[in-house]
Amino acid sequence: MASKSKTVLVQPINVIFKHLQQGTRVQLWLFDNLEQRLEGKILGFDEFMNVVLDDAEEVWVKDTKTKKTGDRQQLGRLLLKGENITLISPVPSPRA
């Protein structure tokens, strides 16, 4: 007799809340911007997934005319509208 597995869906707001509680440094992929990502710690958010990041950095992941891959710029604290966020994930650990 085969057992059925249940799929549990996690709401995006719960994932954001988990990162907030754990103080995880996250990487945000921006809508319609393939050259850069934002990294920081989530300080707060709302039901529209607007996010406040602390110790935010702009990280370049693709070479452009003025920036090279890996370049970083400190931004401090910022508010990012939810409609500009494509993906939120923990910052990948550096490879050894």
Phi and psi restraints in degrees (range 20) as a CNS / XPLOR table:
assign (resid 1 and name C) (resid 2 and name N)
       (resid 2 and name CA) (resid 2 and name C) 1.0 -81.8 20.0 2
assign (resid 2 and name N) (resid 2 and name CA)
       (resid 2 and name C) (resid 3 and name N) 1.0 137.6 20.0 2
assign (resid 2 and name C) (resid 3 and name N)
       (resid 3 and name CA) (resid 3 and name C) 1.0 -91.7 20.0 2
assign (resid 3 and name N) (resid 3 and name CA)
       (resid 3 and name C) (resid 4 and name N) 1.0 144.0 20.0 2
assign (resid 3 and name C) (resid 4 and name N)
       (resid 4 and name CA) (resid 4 and name C) 1.0 -92.2 20.0 2
assign (resid 4 and name N) (resid 4 and name CA)
       (resid 4 and name C) (resid 5 and name N) 1.0 133.4 20.0 2
assign (resid 4 and name C) (resid 5 and name N)
       (resid 5 and name CA) (resid 5 and name C) 1.0 -96.1 20.0 2
assign (resid 5 and name N) (resid 5 and name CA)
       (resid 5 and name C) (resid 6 and name N) 1.0 143.2 20.0 2
assign (resid 5 and name C) (resid 6 and name N)
       (resid 6 and name CA) (resid 6 and name C) 1.0 -96.2 20.0 2
assign (resid 6 and name N) (resid 6 and name CA)
       (resid 6 and name C) (resid 7 and name N) 1.0 138.5 20.0 2
assign (resid 6 and name C) (resid 7 and name N)
       (resid 7 and name CA) (resid 7 and name C) 1.0 -95.6 20.0 2
assign (resid 7 and name N) (resid 7 and name CA)
       (resid 7 and name C) (resid 8 and name N) 1.0 125.8 20.0 2
assign (resid 7 and name C) (resid 8 and name N)
       (resid 8 and name CA) (resid 8 and name C) 1.0 -105.5 20.0 2
assign (resid 8 and name N) (resid 8 and name CA)
       (resid 8 and name C) (resid 9 and name N) 1.0 120.1 20.0 2
assign (resid 8 and name C) (resid 9 and name N)
       (resid 9 and name CA) (resid 9 and name C) 1.0 -91.4 20.0 2
assign (resid 9 and name N) (resid 9 and name CA)
       (resid 9 and name C) (resid 10 and name N) 1.0 133.0 20.0 2
assign (resid 9 and name C) (resid 10 and name N)
       (resid 10 and name CA) (resid 10 and name C) 1.0 -105.2 20.0 2
assign (resid 10 and name N) (resid 10 and name CA)
       (resid 10 and name C) (resid 11 and name N) 1.0 127.3 20.0 2
assign (resid 10 and name C) (resid 11 and name N)
       (resid 11 and name CA) (resid 11 and name C) 1.0 -68.4 20.0 2
assign (resid 11 and name N) (resid 11 and name CA)
       (resid 11 and name C) (resid 12 and name N) 1.0 140.6 20.0 2
assign (resid 11 and name C) (resid 12 and name N)
       (resid 12 and name CA) (resid 12 and name C) 1.0 -55.8 20.0 2
assign (resid 12 and name N) (resid 12 and name CA)
       (resid 12 and name C) (resid 13 and name N) 1.0 -36.4 20.0 2
assign (resid 12 and name C) (resid 13 and name N)
       (resid 13 and name CA) (resid 13 and name C) 1.0 -62.1 20.0 2
assign (resid 13 and name N) (resid 13 and name CA)
       (resid 13 and name C) (resid 14 and name N) 1.0 -32.3 20.0 2
assign (resid 13 and name C) (resid 14 and name N)
       (resid 14 and name CA) (resid 14 and name C) 1.0 -70.2 20.0 2
assign (resid 14 and name N) (resid 14 and name CA)
       (resid 14 and name C) (resid 15 and name N) 1.0 -34.4 20.0 2
assign (resid 14 and name C) (resid 15 and name N)
       (resid 15 and name CA) (resid 15 and name C) 1.0 -66.5 20.0 2
assign (resid 15 and name N) (resid 15 and name CA)
       (resid 15 and name C) (resid 16 and name N) 1.0 -44.2 20.0 2
assign (resid 15 and name C) (resid 16 and name N)
       (resid 16 and name CA) (resid 16 and name C) 1.0 -61.4 20.0 2
assign (resid 16 and name N) (resid 16 and name CA)
       (resid 16 and name C) (resid 17 and name N) 1.0 -43.5 20.0 2
assign (resid 16 and name C) (resid 17 and name N)
       (resid 17 and name CA) (resid 17 and name C) 1.0 -62.1 20.0 2
assign (resid 17 and name N) (resid 17 and name CA)
       (resid 17 and name C) (resid 18 and name N) 1.0 -38.6 20.0 2
assign (resid 17 and name C) (resid 18 and name N)
       (resid 18 and name CA) (resid 18 and name C) 1.0 -61.5 20.0 2
assign (resid 18 and name N) (resid 18 and name CA)
       (resid 18 and name C) (resid 19 and name N) 1.0 -43.9 20.0 2
assign (resid 18 and name C) (resid 19 and name N)
       (resid 19 and name CA) (resid 19 and name C) 1.0 -65.1 20.0 2
assign (resid 19 and name N) (resid 19 and name CA)
       (resid 19 and name C) (resid 20 and name N) 1.0 -36.8 20.0 2
assign (resid 19 and name C) (resid 20 and name N)
       (resid 20 and name CA) (resid 20 and name C) 1.0 -63.7 20.0 2
assign (resid 20 and name N) (resid 20 and name CA)
       (resid 20 and name C) (resid 21 and name N) 1.0 -48.4 20.0 2
assign (resid 20 and name C) (resid 21 and name N)
       (resid 21 and name CA) (resid 21 and name C) 1.0 -62.6 20.0 2
assign (resid 21 and name N) (resid 21 and name CA)
       (resid 21 and name C) (resid 22 and name N) 1.0 -41.8 20.0 2
assign (resid 21 and name C) (resid 22 and name N)
       (resid 22 and name CA) (resid 22 and name C) 1.0 -82.8 20.0 2
assign (resid 22 and name N) (resid 22 and name CA)
       (resid 22 and name C) (resid 23 and name N) 1.0 -9.5 20.0 2
assign (resid 22 and name C) (resid 23 and name N)
       (resid 23 and name CA) (resid 23 and name C) 1.0 66.9 20.0 2
assign (resid 23 and name N) (resid 23 and name CA)
       (resid 23 and name C) (resid 24 and name N) 1.0 28.3 20.0 2
assign (resid 23 and name C) (resid 24 and name N)
       (resid 24 and name CA) (resid 24 and name C) 1.0 -68.9 20.0 2
assign (resid 24 and name N) (resid 24 and name CA)
       (resid 24 and name C) (resid 25 and name N) 1.0 138.2 20.0 2
assign (resid 24 and name C) (resid 25 and name N)
       (resid 25 and name CA) (resid 25 and name C) 1.0 -79.6 20.0 2
assign (resid 25 and name N) (resid 25 and name CA)
       (resid 25 and name C) (resid 26 and name N) 1.0 125.0 20.0 2
assign (resid 25 and name C) (resid 26 and name N)
       (resid 26 and name CA) (resid 26 and name C) 1.0 -116.2 20.0 2
assign (resid 26 and name N) (resid 26 and name CA)
       (resid 26 and name C) (resid 27 and name N) 1.0 159.5 20.0 2
assign (resid 26 and name C) (resid 27 and name N)
       (resid 27 and name CA) (resid 27 and name C) 1.0 -115.0 20.0 2
assign (resid 27 and name N) (resid 27 and name CA)
       (resid 27 and name C) (resid 28 and name N) 1.0 129.3 20.0 2
assign (resid 27 and name C) (resid 28 and name N)
       (resid 28 and name CA) (resid 28 and name C) 1.0 -110.6 20.0 2
assign (resid 28 and name N) (resid 28 and name CA)
       (resid 28 and name C) (resid 29 and name N) 1.0 124.6 20.0 2
assign (resid 28 and name C) (resid 29 and name N)
       (resid 29 and name CA) (resid 29 and name C) 1.0 -86.9 20.0 2
assign (resid 29 and name N) (resid 29 and name CA)
       (resid 29 and name C) (resid 30 and name N) 1.0 135.6 20.0 2
assign (resid 29 and name C) (resid 30 and name N)
       (resid 30 and name CA) (resid 30 and name C) 1.0 -96.1 20.0 2
assign (resid 30 and name N) (resid 30 and name CA)
       (resid 30 and name C) (resid 31 and name N) 1.0 146.3 20.0 2
assign (resid 30 and name C) (resid 31 and name N)
       (resid 31 and name CA) (resid 31 and name C) 1.0 -67.3 20.0 2
assign (resid 31 and name N) (resid 31 and name CA)
       (resid 31 and name C) (resid 32 and name N) 1.0 130.6 20.0 2
assign (resid 31 and name C) (resid 32 and name N)
       (resid 32 and name CA) (resid 32 and name C) 1.0 60.4 20.0 2
assign (resid 32 and name N) (resid 32 and name CA)
       (resid 32 and name C) (resid 33 and name N) 1.0 30.3 20.0 2
assign (resid 32 and name C) (resid 33 and name N)
       (resid 33 and name CA) (resid 33 and name C) 1.0 -143.0 20.0 2
assign (resid 33 and name N) (resid 33 and name CA)
       (resid 33 and name C) (resid 34 and name N) 1.0 99.0 20.0 2
assign (resid 33 and name C) (resid 34 and name N)
       (resid 34 and name CA) (resid 34 and name C) 1.0 -88.8 20.0 2
assign (resid 34 and name N) (resid 34 and name CA)
       (resid 34 and name C) (resid 35 and name N) 1.0 -11.8 20.0 2
assign (resid 34 and name C) (resid 35 and name N)
       (resid 35 and name CA) (resid 35 and name C) 1.0 -84.3 20.0 2
assign (resid 35 and name N) (resid 35 and name CA)
       (resid 35 and name C) (resid 36 and name N) 1.0 -26.8 20.0 2
assign (resid 35 and name C) (resid 36 and name N)
       (resid 36 and name CA) (resid 36 and name C) 1.0 -137.7 20.0 2
assign (resid 36 and name N) (resid 36 and name CA)
       (resid 36 and name C) (resid 37 and name N) 1.0 159.8 20.0 2
assign (resid 36 and name C) (resid 37 and name N)
       (resid 37 and name CA) (resid 37 and name C) 1.0 -134.1 20.0 2
assign (resid 37 and name N) (resid 37 and name CA)
       (resid 37 and name C) (resid 38 and name N) 1.0 162.9 20.0 2
assign (resid 37 and name C) (resid 38 and name N)
       (resid 38 and name CA) (resid 38 and name C) 1.0 -113.1 20.0 2
assign (resid 38 and name N) (resid 38 and name CA)
       (resid 38 and name C) (resid 39 and name N) 1.0 139.6 20.0 2
assign (resid 38 and name C) (resid 39 and name N)
       (resid 39 and name CA) (resid 39 and name C) 1.0 -125.3 20.0 2
assign (resid 39 and name N) (resid 39 and name CA)
       (resid 39 and name C) (resid 40 and name N) 1.0 144.7 20.0 2
assign (resid 39 and name C) (resid 40 and name N)
       (resid 40 and name CA) (resid 40 and name C) 1.0 172.4 20.0 2
assign (resid 40 and name N) (resid 40 and name CA)
       (resid 40 and name C) (resid 41 and name N) 1.0 -176.9 20.0 2
assign (resid 40 and name C) (resid 41 and name N)
       (resid 41 and name CA) (resid 41 and name C) 1.0 -103.7 20.0 2
assign (resid 41 and name N) (resid 41 and name CA)
       (resid 41 and name C) (resid 42 and name N) 1.0 135.3 20.0 2
assign (resid 41 and name C) (resid 42 and name N)
       (resid 42 and name CA) (resid 42 and name C) 1.0 -74.5 20.0 2
assign (resid 42 and name N) (resid 42 and name CA)
       (resid 42 and name C) (resid 43 and name N) 1.0 123.7 20.0 2
assign (resid 42 and name C) (resid 43 and name N)
       (resid 43 and name CA) (resid 43 and name C) 1.0 -96.4 20.0 2
assign (resid 43 and name N) (resid 43 and name CA)
       (resid 43 and name C) (resid 44 and name N) 1.0 -29.2 20.0 2
assign (resid 43 and name C) (resid 44 and name N)
       (resid 44 and name CA) (resid 44 and name C) 1.0 -172.5 20.0 2
assign (resid 44 and name N) (resid 44 and name CA)
       (resid 44 and name C) (resid 45 and name N) 1.0 168.0 20.0 2
assign (resid 44 and name C) (resid 45 and name N)
       (resid 45 and name CA) (resid 45 and name C) 1.0 -161.0 20.0 2
assign (resid 45 and name N) (resid 45 and name CA)
       (resid 45 and name C) (resid 46 and name N) 1.0 169.6 20.0 2
assign (resid 45 and name C) (resid 46 and name N)
       (resid 46 and name CA) (resid 46 and name C) 1.0 -131.9 20.0 2
assign (resid 46 and name N) (resid 46 and name CA)
       (resid 46 and name C) (resid 47 and name N) 1.0 -174.8 20.0 2
assign (resid 46 and name C) (resid 47 and name N)
       (resid 47 and name CA) (resid 47 and name C) 1.0 -66.4 20.0 2
assign (resid 47 and name N) (resid 47 and name CA)
       (resid 47 and name C) (resid 48 and name N) 1.0 -15.7 20.0 2
assign (resid 47 and name C) (resid 48 and name N)
       (resid 48 and name CA) (resid 48 and name C) 1.0 -92.7 20.0 2
assign (resid 48 and name N) (resid 48 and name CA)
       (resid 48 and name C) (resid 49 and name N) 1.0 5.7 20.0 2
assign (resid 48 and name C) (resid 49 and name N)
       (resid 49 and name CA) (resid 49 and name C) 1.0 62.8 20.0 2
assign (resid 49 and name N) (resid 49 and name CA)
       (resid 49 and name C) (resid 50 and name N) 1.0 27.1 20.0 2
assign (resid 49 and name C) (resid 50 and name N)
       (resid 50 and name CA) (resid 50 and name C) 1.0 -68.3 20.0 2
assign (resid 50 and name N) (resid 50 and name CA)
       (resid 50 and name C) (resid 51 and name N) 1.0 137.0 20.0 2
assign (resid 50 and name C) (resid 51 and name N)
       (resid 51 and name CA) (resid 51 and name C) 1.0 -126.6 20.0 2
assign (resid 51 and name N) (resid 51 and name CA)
       (resid 51 and name C) (resid 52 and name N) 1.0 136.8 20.0 2
assign (resid 51 and name C) (resid 52 and name N)
       (resid 52 and name CA) (resid 52 and name C) 1.0 -101.4 20.0 2
assign (resid 52 and name N) (resid 52 and name CA)
       (resid 52 and name C) (resid 53 and name N) 1.0 122.8 20.0 2
assign (resid 52 and name C) (resid 53 and name N)
       (resid 53 and name CA) (resid 53 and name C) 1.0 -108.5 20.0 2
assign (resid 53 and name N) (resid 53 and name CA)
       (resid 53 and name C) (resid 54 and name N) 1.0 139.2 20.0 2
assign (resid 53 and name C) (resid 54 and name N)
       (resid 54 and name CA) (resid 54 and name C) 1.0 -110.5 20.0 2
assign (resid 54 and name N) (resid 54 and name CA)
       (resid 54 and name C) (resid 55 and name N) 1.0 151.6 20.0 2
assign (resid 54 and name C) (resid 55 and name N)
       (resid 55 and name CA) (resid 55 and name C) 1.0 52.3 20.0 2
assign (resid 55 and name N) (resid 55 and name CA)
       (resid 55 and name C) (resid 56 and name N) 1.0 42.3 20.0 2
assign (resid 55 and name C) (resid 56 and name N)
       (resid 56 and name CA) (resid 56 and name C) 1.0 -73.5 20.0 2
assign (resid 56 and name N) (resid 56 and name CA)
       (resid 56 and name C) (resid 57 and name N) 1.0 144.7 20.0 2
assign (resid 56 and name C) (resid 57 and name N)
       (resid 57 and name CA) (resid 57 and name C) 1.0 -132.9 20.0 2
assign (resid 57 and name N) (resid 57 and name CA)
       (resid 57 and name C) (resid 58 and name N) 1.0 143.2 20.0 2
assign (resid 57 and name C) (resid 58 and name N)
       (resid 58 and name CA) (resid 58 and name C) 1.0 -90.7 20.0 2
assign (resid 58 and name N) (resid 58 and name CA)
       (resid 58 and name C) (resid 59 and name N) 1.0 125.8 20.0 2
assign (resid 58 and name C) (resid 59 and name N)
       (resid 59 and name CA) (resid 59 and name C) 1.0 -119.9 20.0 2
assign (resid 59 and name N) (resid 59 and name CA)
       (resid 59 and name C) (resid 60 and name N) 1.0 124.8 20.0 2
assign (resid 59 and name C) (resid 60 and name N)
       (resid 60 and name CA) (resid 60 and name C) 1.0 -89.2 20.0 2
assign (resid 60 and name N) (resid 60 and name CA)
       (resid 60 and name C) (resid 61 and name N) 1.0 125.9 20.0 2
assign (resid 60 and name C) (resid 61 and name N)
       (resid 61 and name CA) (resid 61 and name C) 1.0 -110.4 20.0 2
assign (resid 61 and name N) (resid 61 and name CA)
       (resid 61 and name C) (resid 62 and name N) 1.0 -0.9 20.0 2
assign (resid 61 and name C) (resid 62 and name N)
       (resid 62 and name CA) (resid 62 and name C) 1.0 -146.3 20.0 2
assign (resid 62 and name N) (resid 62 and name CA)
       (resid 62 and name C) (resid 63 and name N) 1.0 138.3 20.0 2
assign (resid 62 and name C) (resid 63 and name N)
       (resid 63 and name CA) (resid 63 and name C) 1.0 -65.5 20.0 2
assign (resid 63 and name N) (resid 63 and name CA)
       (resid 63 and name C) (resid 64 and name N) 1.0 139.5 20.0 2
assign (resid 63 and name C) (resid 64 and name N)
       (resid 64 and name CA) (resid 64 and name C) 1.0 -128.1 20.0 2
assign (resid 64 and name N) (resid 64 and name CA)
       (resid 64 and name C) (resid 65 and name N) 1.0 -173.8 20.0 2
assign (resid 64 and name C) (resid 65 and name N)
       (resid 65 and name CA) (resid 65 and name C) 1.0 -65.1 20.0 2
assign (resid 65 and name N) (resid 65 and name CA)
       (resid 65 and name C) (resid 66 and name N) 1.0 -31.8 20.0 2
assign (resid 65 and name C) (resid 66 and name N)
       (resid 66 and name CA) (resid 66 and name C) 1.0 -110.3 20.0 2
assign (resid 66 and name N) (resid 66 and name CA)
       (resid 66 and name C) (resid 67 and name N) 1.0 -17.3 20.0 2
assign (resid 66 and name C) (resid 67 and name N)
       (resid 67 and name CA) (resid 67 and name C) 1.0 -125.6 20.0 2
assign (resid 67 and name N) (resid 67 and name CA)
       (resid 67 and name C) (resid 68 and name N) 1.0 149.0 20.0 2
assign (resid 67 and name C) (resid 68 and name N)
       (resid 68 and name CA) (resid 68 and name C) 1.0 -108.4 20.0 2
assign (resid 68 and name N) (resid 68 and name CA)
       (resid 68 and name C) (resid 69 and name N) 1.0 156.2 20.0 2
assign (resid 68 and name C) (resid 69 and name N)
       (resid 69 and name CA) (resid 69 and name C) 1.0 -56.3 20.0 2
assign (resid 69 and name N) (resid 69 and name CA)
       (resid 69 and name C) (resid 70 and name N) 1.0 131.6 20.0 2
assign (resid 69 and name C) (resid 70 and name N)
       (resid 70 and name CA) (resid 70 and name C) 1.0 95.4 20.0 2
assign (resid 70 and name N) (resid 70 and name CA)
       (resid 70 and name C) (resid 71 and name N) 1.0 -13.8 20.0 2
assign (resid 70 and name C) (resid 71 and name N)
       (resid 71 and name CA) (resid 71 and name C) 1.0 -61.6 20.0 2
assign (resid 71 and name N) (resid 71 and name CA)
       (resid 71 and name C) (resid 72 and name N) 1.0 143.0 20.0 2
assign (resid 71 and name C) (resid 72 and name N)
       (resid 72 and name CA) (resid 72 and name C) 1.0 -131.2 20.0 2
assign (resid 72 and name N) (resid 72 and name CA)
       (resid 72 and name C) (resid 73 and name N) 1.0 146.7 20.0 2
assign (resid 72 and name C) (resid 73 and name N)
       (resid 73 and name CA) (resid 73 and name C) 1.0 -134.9 20.0 2
assign (resid 73 and name N) (resid 73 and name CA)
       (resid 73 and name C) (resid 74 and name N) 1.0 126.6 20.0 2
assign (resid 73 and name C) (resid 74 and name N)
       (resid 74 and name CA) (resid 74 and name C) 1.0 -70.6 20.0 2
assign (resid 74 and name N) (resid 74 and name CA)
       (resid 74 and name C) (resid 75 and name N) 1.0 134.0 20.0 2
assign (resid 74 and name C) (resid 75 and name N)
       (resid 75 and name CA) (resid 75 and name C) 1.0 -116.6 20.0 2
assign (resid 75 and name N) (resid 75 and name CA)
       (resid 75 and name C) (resid 76 and name N) 1.0 -22.7 20.0 2
assign (resid 75 and name C) (resid 76 and name N)
       (resid 76 and name CA) (resid 76 and name C) 1.0 86.0 20.0 2
assign (resid 76 and name N) (resid 76 and name CA)
       (resid 76 and name C) (resid 77 and name N) 1.0 -134.4 20.0 2
assign (resid 76 and name C) (resid 77 and name N)
       (resid 77 and name CA) (resid 77 and name C) 1.0 -98.9 20.0 2
assign (resid 77 and name N) (resid 77 and name CA)
       (resid 77 and name C) (resid 78 and name N) 1.0 136.2 20.0 2
assign (resid 77 and name C) (resid 78 and name N)
       (resid 78 and name CA) (resid 78 and name C) 1.0 -146.6 20.0 2
assign (resid 78 and name N) (resid 78 and name CA)
       (resid 78 and name C) (resid 79 and name N) 1.0 159.3 20.0 2
assign (resid 78 and name C) (resid 79 and name N)
       (resid 79 and name CA) (resid 79 and name C) 1.0 -111.5 20.0 2
assign (resid 79 and name N) (resid 79 and name CA)
       (resid 79 and name C) (resid 80 and name N) 1.0 124.1 20.0 2
assign (resid 79 and name C) (resid 80 and name N)
       (resid 80 and name CA) (resid 80 and name C) 1.0 -115.7 20.0 2
assign (resid 80 and name N) (resid 80 and name CA)
       (resid 80 and name C) (resid 81 and name N) 1.0 125.7 20.0 2
assign (resid 80 and name C) (resid 81 and name N)
       (resid 81 and name CA) (resid 81 and name C) 1.0 -67.9 20.0 2
assign (resid 81 and name N) (resid 81 and name CA)
       (resid 81 and name C) (resid 82 and name N) 1.0 139.1 20.0 2
assign (resid 81 and name C) (resid 82 and name N)
       (resid 82 and name CA) (resid 82 and name C) 1.0 -58.1 20.0 2
assign (resid 82 and name N) (resid 82 and name CA)
       (resid 82 and name C) (resid 83 and name N) 1.0 -31.3 20.0 2
assign (resid 82 and name C) (resid 83 and name N)
       (resid 83 and name CA) (resid 83 and name C) 1.0 -68.7 20.0 2
assign (resid 83 and name N) (resid 83 and name CA)
       (resid 83 and name C) (resid 84 and name N) 1.0 -13.0 20.0 2
assign (resid 83 and name C) (resid 84 and name N)
       (resid 84 and name CA) (resid 84 and name C) 1.0 -95.1 20.0 2
assign (resid 84 and name N) (resid 84 and name CA)
       (resid 84 and name C) (resid 85 and name N) 1.0 -3.5 20.0 2
assign (resid 84 and name C) (resid 85 and name N)
       (resid 85 and name CA) (resid 85 and name C) 1.0 -97.4 20.0 2
assign (resid 85 and name N) (resid 85 and name CA)
       (resid 85 and name C) (resid 86 and name N) 1.0 126.8 20.0 2
assign (resid 85 and name C) (resid 86 and name N)
       (resid 86 and name CA) (resid 86 and name C) 1.0 -96.9 20.0 2
assign (resid 86 and name N) (resid 86 and name CA)
       (resid 86 and name C) (resid 87 and name N) 1.0 -40.7 20.0 2
assign (resid 86 and name C) (resid 87 and name N)
       (resid 87 and name CA) (resid 87 and name C) 1.0 -152.2 20.0 2
assign (resid 87 and name N) (resid 87 and name CA)
       (resid 87 and name C) (resid 88 and name N) 1.0 143.4 20.0 2
assign (resid 87 and name C) (resid 88 and name N)
       (resid 88 and name CA) (resid 88 and name C) 1.0 -124.2 20.0 2
assign (resid 88 and name N) (resid 88 and name CA)
       (resid 88 and name C) (resid 89 and name N) 1.0 127.0 20.0 2
assign (resid 88 and name C) (resid 89 and name N)
       (resid 89 and name CA) (resid 89 and name C) 1.0 -146.6 20.0 2
assign (resid 89 and name N) (resid 89 and name CA)
       (resid 89 and name C) (resid 90 and name N) 1.0 158.4 20.0 2
assign (resid 89 and name C) (resid 90 and name N)
       (resid 90 and name CA) (resid 90 and name C) 1.0 -62.6 20.0 2
assign (resid 90 and name N) (resid 90 and name CA)
       (resid 90 and name C) (resid 91 and name N) 1.0 148.2 20.0 2
assign (resid 90 and name C) (resid 91 and name N)
       (resid 91 and name CA) (resid 91 and name C) 1.0 -64.0 20.0 2
assign (resid 91 and name N) (resid 91 and name CA)
       (resid 91 and name C) (resid 92 and name N) 1.0 127.5 20.0 2
assign (resid 91 and name C) (resid 92 and name N)
       (resid 92 and name CA) (resid 92 and name C) 1.0 -63.7 20.0 2
assign (resid 92 and name N) (resid 92 and name CA)
       (resid 92 and name C) (resid 93 and name N) 1.0 141.7 20.0 2
assign (resid 92 and name C) (resid 93 and name N)
       (resid 93 and name CA) (resid 93 and name C) 1.0 -74.0 20.0 2
assign (resid 93 and name N) (resid 93 and name CA)
       (resid 93 and name C) (resid 94 and name N) 1.0 146.9 20.0 2
assign (resid 93 and name C) (resid 94 and name N)
       (resid 94 and name CA) (resid 94 and name C) 1.0 -64.1 20.0 2
assign (resid 94 and name N) (resid 94 and name CA)
       (resid 94 and name C) (resid 95 and name N) 1.0 141.7 20.0 2
assign (resid 94 and name C) (resid 95 and name N)
       (resid 95 and name CA) (resid 95 and name C) 1.0 -78.6 20.0 2
assign (resid 95 and name N) (resid 95 and name CA)
       (resid 95 and name C) (resid 96 and name N) 1.0 140.4 20.0 2
